[in-house]
């Protein structure tokens, strides 16, 4: 897993006194983007990575509006300026992102303050929130990949040492193949549904 995560609030590009924008629209662009205004502080420098200690391509970032999570994304470009985007969203600096998942739960993100923040403390509730969500996404991606292979090849061999999750993956794949909904991180739910259907 990752050691560093980020979170960004971009719906107030002119600060608390300015007009809000709809963050989700930036993520719905043909090439999704995140953005920030021009601020004379470490947050803006981190966004632009002007001191090589900021956002990097491949980093995972949570987009939020206050404490409301919006999406989990992966950075796919360096910082850039775009007059067309600025006209729509007011932000002056942008980065392309891959949207990994939109948020569809009612839990709030533990931190509601700050424009851009790096999370490095693995014991913090904010770091754990993002890490848990990211693990769920990766588990779902793994299951989807295995299902796709099975549909094409009609067979697959799972290998690994005892205790590495092969049983859960097998049950997840079986549930996915028949269209069952389940939480990819909830092993009890997966095994209960699987045993009921067997």
VEXKOLNU-765392 format. One record per atom (N, C-alpha, C): x, y, z. Coordinates in steps of 0.02 Angstrom, whole numbers, plus 50000, padded with zeros to 5 digits. Layout:
REM VEXKOLNU-765392
XYZ
...
This chain:
REM VEXKOLNU-765392
500414994050000
500005000050000
500445006350000
500115011849988
500455018249987
500645020450058
501165024350063
501355027250128
501095034350136
500985037650080
500765044750081
500125045350041
499635048650070
499015050450034
498925057950040
498505060649998
498345067749998
497595068650001
497375074550023
496675076450014
496655083849994
496155085449953
496095092249925
495375094449928
495295100849942
494655104249940
494725109649887
494335109249834
494425113949778
493795117649759
493265116949799
492625119949781
492575127349799
493085129949834
493105137149850
493755140149822
493805140749756
494435142849726
494655149949745
494195154149768
494375160949788
494385161649865
494385156049900
494385156249973
493685156250001
493635156750067
492985156150101
492485161550080
492725167250060
492275172750042
492045172349970
492345168049929
492175167649859
491595162949844
491395162949782
490845158749760
491075151449753
490665146649775
490855139649768
490755137149697
491135132049679
491035128649615
490855121349630
490635117749579
490445110749586
491055106449570
491375103649621
491985099649612
491875093749565
491285090849568
491155084849529
491205086249454
491045092449433
491085094149362
491805093949337
492275095749380
492975095449360
493185088149349
492895083649389
493055076549383
492675073249325
492185076849297
491805074349240
492055077049173
492585081149175
492875083449112
493105077449070
493165078349005
493395072948961
494035069848989
494505074149009
495075071949049
494985075049117
494805071049168
494655073849234
495235077749262
495075083049300
495575087449329
495415089049402
495935090749439
495865094049504
496215100649497
496075105349542
496385111849535
496435115649600
496825121049597
496895125549654
497035132549628
496915137349670
497075144249653
497815145749662
497995151849653
498695154049663
498735156849733
499075153249778
499155155349846
499895155649862
500085160349903
500785160749924
500875156749988
500835150149981
500915145750039
501145138850017
501285134650066
501545127950053
501035123650016
500385124850026
499875120749992
499915121649917
499975127749894
500035129049822
500695126249796
501235127249834
501875124449812
501845116849808
501505113649855
501425106449853
501015104249792
500495108049776
500085106249718
500495106549654
500885111949647
501305112849587
501935108649591
502105106049650
502715102349663
503325106549646
503295112949664
503835117549647
504465116349687
504415112749743
505025111249782
505185103749782
504885099949735
504985092749727
504805088749789
504375091549832
504145088049891
503385087649893
503075089249836
502345089649833
502045083749796
501465085049766
501105079949728
501535077149672
501515070549665
501895067049613
501405063149570
501585061949508
501195057549465
501155050749499
500565047949502
500455041449535
500185042049606
500225047949636
499975048849704
499215048149706
498965045949764
498245045049776
498005051049815
497435053949792
497165059949823
496415059449830
496165061349889
495455061549902
495215068649887
494695069249847
494375075749833
493785076249880
493715081949914
493185082849963
492905089949959
492315090749986
492025097349997
491885097650072
492305101150108
492275101050181
492435093950204
491995091050244
492115084250268
491755079050224
491435081350170
491075076750125
491545074250071
491715067650071
492135064950018
491765065049951
492125066349898
491825066549831
492095060749789
492755059849787
493055054649745
493765053149768
493995047249749
494695045449759
495015045149690
495575048549683
495885049249617
496635047649620
496925046649561
497645045749555
497905051249509
498435054549530
498745059949491
499055057049428
498905060049369
499175057449306
499575062649266
499645068749292
500035073749256
500375078449305
500855082149278
501155087649316
500665093549317
500805098549357
500395104449362
500425108449296
499845111249277
499825115349216
499295120749225
499315125749181
498815131049179
498405130149115
497765131949119
497325131249061
496795136749065
496825141749020
496345147349022
495625144949015
495495139748975
494815137248967
494545134349032
494945130449066
494735127649130
494665133149182
495125138049181
495095143549229
494455147649220
494235148549158
493615152149145
493015148549175
493035141949176
492475137949203
492515137149279
493115136049304
493185133849374
493585138649418
493825144149392
494175149449429
494875147349453
494965140849470
495625138549491
496145140149437
496765141449458
497295143449411
497775137749394
497845132949438
498305127349427
497915120849426
498095116449379
497715110249369
498185104249363
497905098449376
498245092049365
497715087249338
497915083249289
497475077949265
497475072349316
496915069049323
496845063449370
496455057849337
496545051849364
496125046149348
495655045349407
495005045649395
494525044749449
494465037249463
494685035249522
494665028149542
493975026149565
493635030549600
492955029249623
492635035649648
491985036249637
491585041549667
491325038949733
491245043449781
491035041449848
490285040249851
490075034749879
489355033249884
489175030749954
489505033250004
489365031350073
489165037750111
488955037050173
488765043050211
489255044850266
489815041150270
490325042850320
490695049150299
490845053350348
491195059550334
491945058550341
492325062550303
493045062350308
493255065950372
493725063150411
493895066050477
494145073150476
494445075450421
494715082350418
494295086450370
494075092250392
493675096450349
494025102950331
494615104050357
494965110450346
495565109450298
495765115050268
496365115150226
496195113950153
496605117050110
496505116250038
496835109850014
497465108750030
497825102850009
498265100550067
498225094150083
498635091650138
498905084750122
499525083750143
499865077250137
499735073450202
499565067050196
499465062850254
500015057550256
500405057650310
500955052750316
500905048650380
500485050750426
500405047150489
499905041450480
500155035250477
499725029450465
499235028150522
499325031450578
498885030650636
498315035750636
498345040650591
497825045850591
497195043050559
496615045450583
495975043250555
495915045050481
496195050750462
496155052950392
496545048250346
497165046350367
497565041750328
497215035050322
496935032550377
496585026050377
495965026250333
495605031950333
495005032650291
495185031550218
495705035150195
495905034550125
496195027650110
496615025150155
496925018550144
496395013050138
495895013150182
495365008050179
494985008450113
494815014550092
494455015350029
494875013049970
495515014849970
495965012949916
496035005249913
496085001949971
496124994649972
495484991549943
494904994349959
494274991749931
494274992249855
494514997949830
494544998949757
495014993849725
495604992849755
496074987949727
495794980949729
495454979049784
495144972449788
494614971549734
494214976649724
493694976249672
494014975749603
494554979449591
494894979149527
495184972149515
495454969149568
495744962349562
495194957449544
494624957849579
494074953349566
493814954249494
493744960449473
493514961949405
493984959049353
494634959749365
495134957049318
495084949449313
495004946149370
494944938849370
494304936649335
493754940249347
493114938549314
493194939349238
493514944649216
493624945649144
494034939949114
494554937749149
494974932249125
494554925849121
494154924549173
493734918549173
493234918549116
492934924249103
492454924649048
492774923148980
493404925148973
493754924048910
494074917148906
494414915048958
494804908848956
494434902748985
493914904049025
493504898749057
493874895049113
494474897049131
494834893949186
495374898749211
495554897749274
496084901849303
496374897949362
497014898849374
497344895649431
497564901149479
497324900849540
497544905449592
498074901949634
498624905349645
499144902349686
499384907249738
499654904649791
499914908749845
499954904749909
500334907249954
500424903850019
499764903750057
499694899050103
499094898950145
498994905650181
498374907750184
498214913950220
498284920250179
498384919750114
498474925750072
497824928050039
497254924550053
496604926950029
496324923549968
496594917749950
496334914349890
495604912349898
495414910049957
494714908049969
494244913849960
494434919649988
494004925549981
493974927949909
494534927749874
494534929749804
494074925149764
494124918649776
493704913849741
492964915149754
492784916349817
492084917849834
491874924449803
492304929549804
492154936049773
492024935249698
492444931349665
492374930249593
491704926749579
491544921749619
490914918049609
490324922749618
490334926949670
489784931649681
489734936749624
490314939049600
490314943849545
490034940849481
490204934549468
489974931249407
489214930649404
488894930049462
488164929449462
487814936049478
488194941549481
487904948149489
487714950249559
488004946949609
487864948749679
488264955049698
487954959349738
488304965149765
488584963449833
489194965849847
489514964549911
490074969549921
490274970349984
490844974550000
491474970449992
491934972549947
492524968449934
492994967649993
492914971650045
493344971150104
493024967350162
492384965650156
492034962450210
492044954850199
492554951450226
492634944350216
492044940350244
491764942550300
491194939050329
490594939350282
490454945250255
489894945950208
489994941550147
490604941650120
490764937750060
490634930250073
490914927750127
490864920650141
490144918550160
489784922850195
489084921350213
488664920950150
488714925950105
488334925850043
488524919750000
489174918549997
489414912849956
489124906249982
489164905150048
488914898850077
488164898150070
487794903750075
487064903550066
486894901449995
487264904149946
487114902649876
487344895849854
487874893149886
488104886449869
487554881449887
